[in-house]
Amino acid sequence: MNRARAATLLGCIVGAALPAAASAVEGQAGAPLTGRVSDASGAPVAGARVVCGEASTWADAEGVFALGLSETPPPGATLRVEAKGYEPLIVALGAARTDLTLVLSPARAEGAGVTVSGKRAAAGQTRHSLDRETLRGVAGTGGDPLRALTLMPGFSRSPYGAGRLIVRGARENSSAVFVDGMRVPHVFHFGLGPSVFAPDMIDRIDFYPGNYPARYGQLTGGVIDVALRPGEADHWQGAVDVDLADAGGFAQGPVGEATVVAVSVRRSYVDGVLNAGANWFEIEDATNVVPVYWDYQARVDHTPKAGSRLSLMVVGSRDDLTFLEDPSSPDTERLTATSHWDRIKATYEQRVGPGATLTISPSLGVDTTNMVSDEELEDAAASEDSSDDDRRQEATLRVELTGPLTAEWRGLAGLELVSRAPGVRLVTPSVPQARSGDGGFSGRVPDAEQRALVLASPYLEATGRWPFGLSVVPAVRADVASVDGTRDLSFDPRVTVRQSLSPGLTGKLALGRYSQILGTLRREALGEDPRVVPARAWHYGAGLEWQANAATTVTSDLWLSRRVGSGRARWTLAVDEAADDGAARGEPQMVYGQTRAYGWEFLLKTAPAARVSGWLSYSLARVEQRRPGDAWQRAPFDGTHRLTTVWNTRLPAGWGVGVSGTLASGYPAPIEGGVFDARAGAYTPLRAPAEADRRLPMYHQVDLRVEKTWTGEVADTVGYLDLINVGNVSNTEGWDWDYRYAAPRPIRGVPVFPALGLQVRFK
C-alpha cells in the first residue's frame, strides 16, 4: 500500500469522527454536586440524567455524577433523575451537597407484573459496554454483535477475519467469553461464520480488556460477558432472519402471569447453496469443502414472588466441516471435522435483606470435537466401540452474596466450584536416548494423558464510596486447583480506584494479579508428579473517562501487562563419551516463557440515540516475548497501530447507511531468507534480527452497509446489503515461501464479499 493511499484513508476515517467529537464538547462549571445513581440491588445505572434547575449531567459507568451549579440552589430545589427502563425520581435537595445516593425503581409496563432487572458486575478499570441496537448495525459484520465488538480498542486484528479473540496481543486461550457469567468454549462458527448467539437474544455485551472483577477467574487476558435478553412480559413478539448463509427464528413472550420465555434457533444452508451452484454451473470441484453449522438459545424467567427469581438457560452450537477429495466421484473419500457444545444453567436469586441478594447458579456442559474419515467410520461401525470423540464434561456451581456492609461500603462474597473431565493434558517430555546420524539426539515420543481438573475458587470484593467522588474496589480471588491429587494454590489480589475530577470527568487506576491453569501440564521427568503451576499475569492500568453528555463518552487508557507461562521442560544435552553407544546425558530444566505488553487506547463513542452514532478508536501497543536469558522478540500478534471507525446514520424514509474502516500495522514476519542445512539436506528459515522489525504490509479495509426498513401494523421488515472489503483491497496475511526461502508470494486476505439479508420483526 502506498503512503498517499494510506493517508487518504486515514483522513477519511478521522474526518468522519469530527462532527461527533465536536458535538461532544459541552462544559459545565460551578459548585460541585456529587452522588451516585443505582438500582434497588445497588448496581450502578450508567447514563442516568441528573437535572437541577437549568443544570444537568449524566452518570458515568459507575453511576457516579458531578453536577456543576452556577449558583446556590434556592430552598425547596429538587433533583430529577431519569434513565431508560426506570421510573423518574424527584427528590428534595436538602443540606447535603456531596455523596448523594439516588435509588431508581424499575419502570412498570401497563398491565405487566414486577420487572426484574439483571445485576451488572462491578466494573474493572476499563469496561466497554455496548447494547444490541448499537452492535447489530455495524457495517462488515452481517449484523453479528460479537464481530462488531472486535472493532473496539483492546482487540488485536484477527487474520482473515476469522473471529479469533486476541486481546492486547495475548494468546487466544488467555481470554474467554461468558454468557450471563457462565463460560463457553468458543463463540464463532468455522471460518468466516457468525457468532453462535443470535443477535435478537443478546441484550448487552461487556468487554474487559484487562483488570476485570474477581468473579472472572482462570484467565490472564481479557473477558467478554454476553448478557442474554430476557423475554418481554407484556405480549408475544418475534423475528425471522434469512441471508445468503443461514436462516433463523426468534420468539419471546409471557407464559402465565409470572413467567416469560425467549428462544432462538438458526441453521446454515451453505452446503445446499454450494452444491446447487456447482450443479447449475457444472463445476465439478467447487464443493471440496462443505461447512454446516447450527445453534440455539433458550431462556425462561419465572418470578414466583416479589424479591425472588428463577431462570433456566440452555445454549448450544454445532459445526461440521466436510472435506471431499473428488466431489464428482461416487467413491470420494470424506474427512469430517466436528465441534459441538451444549450448556444448561439454572439461576435462583433471593432478596435476603435490604439491598442484599443471594444468587445460586449451577450449570452443566458437554464439549465434543473430532476429525474422522470414511475409512475410520467403517472400522468403527464394524467394532463394538464406535466412539472416537474427544469429549469433555464440565460442571460448575457459583454462589454469590451481595449487600451493604456500611453506609459507605458494599460487599460481594462468592464461591465458584468447577469440575472438568478431562480438564488438562498431562505430558511427559521426550527423554533423549541416543545420538543419531546427523549429529542430533533421537528421543522417545512424549506421552500425553488426559486428566480431570477440579477447581475451588472463593473470592471477595468490596466497593467503597466516599465524598468528593472517590470510589475504591479492593478484591481478592483464591484458586485451589487439583490434578491427580497434586494441588496448587493461587492468591490473586487486585484493586481499582476511581476519582471524579470534574463534572463528567473520572480518573481511574487499577492493578492486580491473575492466574490460569493452562490446558497442558508437564512433568519434569518420568515417574514424577505433574507440575500444577498456573500461568500468571500482572495487569496495571491508568486512564480518564469523560461522560460528555448522555450519548457521548470519551475514554483514554494506559495499560501494562506482564505474563509468565506455566513452564515446559528443556534438556541440556551432551554425549556420554564413556558409553559405547554414544548415549545422551543431561538434566531437564523447566523454562518459563515471558511476555510483556504495554500501550495506549483511545475511544470516542456516541450512543444510537443520536442521528449519527458509532465510535472512533485507536490502539498503540507493543507485545514482546522471550525465554529466560534470550533477547525480547516481537510476539506473533504484535500490532503497533490499529485505527478503527464505525458510524451509522439514520436517513428519512426508513433508510440507514453505515460504514466501518480499519487501518492497522502488519503483524511481524521475521523470516528474511534461508540457509542450507547440510545435516538435514534442506533449507531452513533464517530469522531477521529483532531490531529489523520485519512486518507484513499495512492492513486497510472499508466496509459498507445499506439497509431499508418498511413499517407495518403487524411487523416491520428490514432488508440490508453488507459489503465486506468494499474496495476489494488485496491485503497480505502472510508469505508463501519457496523451498529456498528466497522468493515469497503474498497470501491474500478476504476479497470483496457481499452479505444480503432480510429480517421480519413481528411487533
C-alpha positions, 0 to 999 in steps of 0.5 A, a space after each residue: 500500500 502506498 503512503 498517499 493511499 494510506 493517508 487518504 484513508 486515514 483522513 477519511 476515517 478521522 474526518 468522519 469522527 469530527 462532527 461527533 467529537 465536536 458535538 461532544 464538547 459541552 462544559 459545565 462549571 460551578 459548585 460541585 454536586 456529587 452522588 451516585 445513581 443505582 438500582 434497588 440491588 445497588 448496581 450502578 445505572 450508567 447514563 442516568 440524567 441528573 437535572 437541577 434547575 437549568 443544570 444537568 449531567 449524566 452518570 458515568 459507568 459507575 453511576 457516579 455524577 458531578 453536577 456543576 451549579 452556577 449558583 446556590 440552589 434556592 430552598 425547596 430545589 429538587 433533583 430529577 433523575 431519569 434513565 431508560 427502563 426506570 421510573 423518574 425520581 424527584 427528590 428534595 435537595 436538602 443540606 447535603 451537597 456531596 455523596 448523594 445516593 439516588 435509588 431508581 425503581 424499575 419502570 412498570 409496563 401497563 398491565 405487566 407484573 414486577 420487572 426484574 432487572 439483571 445485576 451488572 458486575 462491578 466494573 474493572 478499570 476499563 469496561 466497554 459496554 455496548 447494547 444490541 441496537 448499537 452492535 447489530 448495525 455495524 457495517 462488515 459484520 452481517 449484523 453479528 454483535 460479537 464481530 462488531 465488538 472486535 472493532 473496539 480498542 483492546 482487540 488485536 486484528 484477527 487474520 482473515 477475519 476469522 473471529 479469533 479473540 486476541 486481546 492486547 496481543 495475548 494468546 487466544 486461550 488467555 481470554 474467554 467469553 461468558 454468557 450471563 457469567 457462565 463460560 463457553 468454549 468458543 463463540 464463532 462458527 468455522 471460518 468466516 461464520 457468525 457468532 453462535 448467539 443470535 443477535 435478537 437474544 443478546 441484550 448487552 455485551 461487556 468487554 474487559 480488556 484487562 483488570 476485570 472483577 474477581 468473579 472472572 477467574 482462570 484467565 490472564 487476558 481479557 473477558 467478554 460477558 454476553 448478557 442474554 435478553 430476557 423475554 418481554 412480559 407484556 405480549 408475544 413478539 418475534 423475528 425471522 432472519 434469512 441471508 445468503 448463509 443461514 436462516 433463523 427464528 426468534 420468539 419471546 413472550 409471557 407464559 402465565 402471569 409470572 413467567 416469560 420465555 425467549 428462544 432462538 434457533 438458526 441453521 446454515 444452508 451453505 452446503 445446499 447453496 454450494 452444491 446447487 451452484 456447482 450443479 447449475 454451473 457444472 463445476 465439478 470441484 467447487 464443493 471440496 469443502 462443505 461447512 454446516 453449522 447450527 445453534 440455539 438459545 433458550 431462556 425462561 424467567 419465572 418470578 414466583 414472588 416479589 424479591 425472588 427469581 428463577 431462570 433456566 438457560 440452555 445454549 448450544 452450537 454445532 459445526 461440521 466441516 466436510 472435506 471431499 477429495 473428488 466431489 464428482 466421484 461416487 467413491 470420494 473419500 470424506 474427512 469430517 471435522 466436528 465441534 459441538 457444545 451444549 450448556 444448561 444453567 439454572 439461576 435462583 436469586 433471593 432478596 435476603 435483606 435490604 439491598 442484599 441478594 443471594 444468587 445460586 447458579 449451577 450449570 452443566 456442559 458437554 464439549 465434543 470435537 473430532 476429525 474422522 474419515 470414511 475409512 475410520 467410520 467403517 472400522 468403527 461401525 464394524 467394532 463394538 466401540 464406535 466412539 472416537 470423540 474427544 469429549 469433555 464434561 464440565 460442571 460448575 456451581 457459583 454462589 454469590 452474596 451481595 449487600 451493604 456492609 456500611 453506609 459507605 461500603 458494599 460487599 460481594 462474597 462468592 464461591 465458584 466450584 468447577 469440575 472438568 473431565 478431562 480438564 488438562 493434558 498431562 505430558 511427559 517430555 521426550 527423554 533423549 536416548 541416543 545420538 543419531 546420524 546427523 549429529 542430533 539426539 533421537 528421543 522417545 515420543 512424549 506421552 500425553 494423558 488426559 486428566 480431570 481438573 477440579 477447581 475451588 475458587 472463593 473470592 471477595 470484593 468490596 466497593 467503597 464510596 466516599 465524598 468528593 467522588 472517590 470510589 475504591 474496589 479492593 478484591 481478592 480471588 483464591 484458586 485451589 486447583 487439583 490434578 491427580 491429587 497434586 494441588 496448587 494454590 493461587 492468591 490473586 489480589 487486585 484493586 481499582 480506584 476511581 476519582 471524579 475530577 470534574 463534572 463528567 470527568 473520572 480518573 481511574 487506576 487499577 492493578 492486580 494479579 491473575 492466574 490460569 491453569 493452562 490446558 497442558 501440564 508437564 512433568 519434569 521427568 518420568 515417574 514424577 508428579 505433574 507440575 500444577 503451576 498456573 500461568 500468571 499475569 500482572 495487569 496495571 492500568 491508568 486512564 480518564 473517562 469523560 461522560 460528555 453528555 448522555 450519548 457521548 463518552 470519551 475514554 483514554 487508557 494506559 495499560 501494562 501487562 506482564 505474563 509468565 507461562 506455566 513452564 515446559 521442560 528443556 534438556 541440556 544435552 551432551 554425549 556420554 563419551 564413556 558409553 559405547 553407544 554414544 548415549 545422551 546425558 543431561 538434566 531437564 530444566 523447566 523454562 518459563 516463557 515471558 511476555 510483556 505488553 504495554 500501550 495506549 487506547 483511545 475511544 470516542 463513542 456516541 450512543 444510537 440515540 443520536 442521528 449519527 452514532 458509532 465510535 472512533 478508536 485507536 490502539 498503540 501497543 507493543 507485545 514482546 516475548 522471550 525465554 529466560 536469558 534470550 533477547 525480547 522478540 516481537 510476539 506473533 500478534 504484535 500490532 503497533 497501530 490499529 485505527 478503527 471507525 464505525 458510524 451509522 446514520 439514520 436517513 428519512 424514509 426508513 433508510 440507514 447507511 453505515 460504514 466501518 474502516 480499519 487501518 492497522 500495522 502488519 503483524 511481524 514476519 521475521 523470516 528474511 531468507 534461508 540457509 542450507 542445512 547440510 545435516 538435514 539436506 534442506 533449507 531452513 528459515 533464517 530469522 531477521 534480527 529483532 531490531 529489523 522489525 520485519 512486518 507484513 504490509 499495512 492492513 486497510 479495509 472499508 466496509 459498507 452497509 445499506 439497509 431499508 426498513 418498511 413499517 407495518 401494523 403487524 411487523 416491520 421488515 428490514 432488508 440490508 446489503 453488507 459489503 465486506 472489503 468494499 474496495 476489494 483491497 488485496 491485503 497480505 496475511 502472510 508469505 508463501 515461501 519457496 523451498 529456498 526461502 528466497 522468493 515469497 508470494 503474498 497470501 491474500 486476505 478476504 476479497 470483496 464479499 457481499 452479505 444480503 439479508 432480510 429480517 421480519 420483526 413481528 411487533 
